[in-house]
Amino acid sequence: MNRPSSQTQLDPAADAARLLRRIGFATLALVLPLAALVSRRAAVVLVPIGIALLIIAALVEDPGQFLAGLKAALLSRPGLILIALIAWSVLSLVWSPYPGAAAEKAGNLALAVTLGFVGLSALPERMRASNLNLAALGTGIAGIFALGLIIVAALRHAEAPQGAVERGVSIILIMAWPALAWLLSRERGMTALGLALIVGLLALTRFEDGETVAMIFGAVAFGAVTAGRDAATKAVATIVAGLMLFAPVLPFLLAPLVALLPDNSGDFAQMLSIWADVIRQSPVELITGHGLDTVLRGQMTGVLPQPAPATLLFETWYELGLVGAATAATCLYFAIRAAGRMPGALSAGGVAAFTTAFALGTFGFAPLLPWWLMTLTAVVLMFGAIARGQYRTDRPAVPLPMRAANHTRPKAGGPPAAS
């Protein structure tokens, strides 16, 4: 009896790893957008679970590859810059007047970054298309479900959908970019168009929170990168990093322009005035920052006036100072440039996702809240997985000794080659 070859033998460990990986990725791509519509803590719970399953699958299948990938990610230039940003955030606990709340915020930042590193390292070298199809499927189903909930709320003359629905719509909008990138990379144009229409309708329901404008910025970035990848990616990266780095100049530049606007811009003018006063009165803290979580706690205790800017730019500079802002700007620059180097439509989708997320933070949407950090981590993992699921058209080169052996190998039915 012939023994089965090693290629046809069953490998229970590999099968278990593939099953765990499919469940883990489905948790992020399919379950998360749907569960976010009914639970406010869906992202905080599901993202760590999904990444944990991916890690277990990697450890079962090839622990050496997982550890090597993690080491490479940590020692890469973007990885080291991001670690430096987290280290500075933790160090700011020393001079923060609210160490307890600041420690919780630092823990959330560190957890999101750690999950991102280990999650990307746990992805296999080649992702199956059947798993990646869940990205578009989950976003599309969740988008249709969200539209239905919003329409039902409107028919019942409710003032607004529940908080979980609003948060779920926000998650669907940012997760739409990797889903669209995957569909376009597989040349499914009509399906991508349908998903874009659903996402566009959802974005229109979130105009007051700035998500509509942020999605428009993302769409502009998507089109620009599609038209000219290198120039557009560099331009977007420079603009985003420049806004983060030179944010303290904005209140002085915008104040004369805001003064020319109608009277209904009084709140915005007051926010700019408070920002300018903070810069003048705290020259030392402009370098070191006041410490994590001092914006929210300062407003609650009266240290900061209530109409202080609720934006990522102000929060970064006020809490982490020049050191933190410069590190964050450098990290954003290299991250966007790396996104622009992804293959095919992924480059446009990655830059668009960064643009949308940064615009939302600039408009004061969910700055560094745990559920938003976990959502962004899931989006990064989806882009990483989709990048590993692209077609590979380049064949590996055959070594010269093997070529020589092929030339001397006898043909079927022919005489043996001369020795």
RAZI-V721856 format. One record per run of one state. SS is the DSSP state (H for helix, E for strand, L for the rest). FROM is the first residue (numbers start at 1). LEN is the number of residues. If there is no record, write none. Layout:
# RAZI-V721856
ss = [SS | SS]
from = [FROM | FROM]
len = [LEN | LEN]
This chain:
# RAZI-V721856
ss = [L | H | L | H | L | H | L | H | L | H | L | H | L | H | L | H | L | H | L | H | L | H | L | H | L | H | L | H | L | H | L | H | L | H | L]
from = [1 | 12 | 36 | 42 | 76 | 77 | 95 | 99 | 123 | 129 | 156 | 163 | 186 | 189 | 205 | 211 | 228 | 229 | 246 | 247 | 260 | 263 | 282 | 285 | 289 | 294 | 302 | 312 | 341 | 345 | 363 | 370 | 388 | 400 | 409]
len = [11 | 24 | 6 | 34 | 1 | 18 | 4 | 24 | 6 | 27 | 7 | 23 | 3 | 16 | 6 | 17 | 1 | 17 | 1 | 13 | 3 | 19 | 3 | 4 | 5 | 8 | 10 | 29 | 4 | 18 | 7 | 18 | 12 | 9 | 11]
